[in-house]
Amino acid sequence: YKLIHLIKGDFESNQEAVTYRSSNKKTQRVFQSEKERCFEYIQLLATCHECAPCRNKQGELTHFQGPSPDEIALVDAAYRMGLVYEDVVEGKIKLTKTERLGEREEYEIEIIHMMEFNSDRKRMSVVIKDPKDGLIKLYTKGADTIIDARLDKSQTPPELYA
């Protein structure tokens, strides 16, 4: 059966802007630049995981602990790219976005549902409500062979099937 992906529907690109539209044309998300598209991916890394932040006595983030070295490496990659996973409090993921010039923006993403990684599914998914655009999004990460097998390559962008 059909699950969902970022936004099911049409995909069009003109120069830098990329628009995803729902199949019923009621919802759309426009990425104005490559930077916005990259940030969406980095946000996936910072939200779709089972890691915990570790802090020193001064409360400074020192490292992450997680169920696997791969999981830790992905959360650390988001950290190194400027999106810091701070914690989960009351069903909301707390993140800090840091720009090159030292500007910081703290924000929270509501977790609607989390499907933890297991050896049968070989993937993890999290359903979130993005505070920037109000869209409900499904982020999924997992083994390449599992994800690739569930993509309908006749669609642009590909649709994810369970």
N, C-alpha and C positions, 0 to 999 in steps of 0.2 A: 504494500500500500504506500501511497505517497505520504511522505513526512513533510518537511518544509526546509527551505534554506533561507539565506539572509532575507530576501524578499522574492517570492515566486513571481515570475512574469517576464516582461520585455526587458531587453538590454539595448541601450543605444549609446553611442559615443560620438562626441564632436570635439575635436582638438583635445582639451584636457578634461572637460566635464563628462561624467558618466552617470546615467540615470537608470535606476532599477525601479520598475513599476510592478505592482501586484497585478495578477491576472484579471481582477475585477476593476482595475484602474482607479481604485479608491485611495491607494497608498503608494507613495513613491519616496525614494531616497536619492538625492542628487549628491554625488561626490564632485566637488568643484576642482579638485586637483589630485595628483598622484599622492601627495602628502596625506590627504584625507583617506584615500584607499589604503595606504600603508598603516595609518593610525587604526583603522578598523581591525586590521590583522593583529596589530600589537595589543589592542584592547582584548581580542580573543585570548591571546597568550596570558594576559594579566587576570582574566576572569574564569577561564575554563581549566581549572586545576584543583588539586587537593592538597596544596602546600600550605604551610603555616610560616608566618614571619617570625624570626628570632631576633630579640633585641638585647642590648647590653643593659647594665644598671642605669645608664643615663637615658634609656628609652630609644636609643638609636638603632636602626635596623642594621644587623650584622650579616645575616644570611637567611636562607629559607630551608626548611625541612619539608620533605615530601616522601611519597611512597616509592619513588624511583629517581635515579640520577637524571633520566630524561625529563621527567616532570619538573624537577628543580631547575634544570638547564633552561627550559622554556620560560619559566617565570623570571629567572635571572636575566634572560635575553630581553624581556619586556622592560625590566628594571634598567638595564644598560642602554635601552633605546629611549628612556625618559618617562616610562609609565610604571610607577611603583605600586605594587600590591601592598596595602597597609594592613588590612584585616577584614574579617567579616563580622559585622555587628547587627543583630536583630534583622537578619535576612537581607542585609545590604553589604555589597562589596565596597570597601573604602579604597579609593585610588588617589594617587597624587601624580599629576602630569607636570613634568619639568621641561621647560624650554631651554634652548641654548644660552640665552642671556640670563638664566637664573630665575625667570618668572615661574611661579608655581601656582597650580590650580588644583584644589582638592575637590573631589566629587564622589558621589555614591551611585552605584548601580543596583537596582532592586533585583534580587534573585527570585524568579517565579518558580523554577523547578531545576533540580540538579540530578542528573543521571550519572552516578559514579562509574568510573572505569571498571570493567570486569573482564575476565578471560574469555567469556562467551561472546560478548559484544565487541571486544577489542577496540573500544572507543569510549570517549566520555563526552557528554553533552550538558550544556547549561542553557536554560531559557531565561532571558533577562529582559528588563524594560530599560531601554536606553534613555537617560534623562535629557540628552541633548536634542533628540528628535521625537521622543515618546514612542518609538517603535518597539514592538515585541520582537526579539531576535533569538534565534537558535544558533549557538556556537557549538560546533562539534570538532573534536580532534581525535585522531587515532591512527592506527596502522594504515599506511598508504594503500595496501591491497584491499583493506576493508572499506575505506572511504571511496576509493576509485571504483570498486565494484558496485557501489550504490549511486553513482552519478549517471544520469541520463545524458549522454554526450550529444544527443540531438538537440538539446536545449542550450540557449545562450543567455545567461550563464547556466551551467549544468544544474539540474534539479537533483536533490538528494532523496533517495528512496530507502526505506527501512529494510 
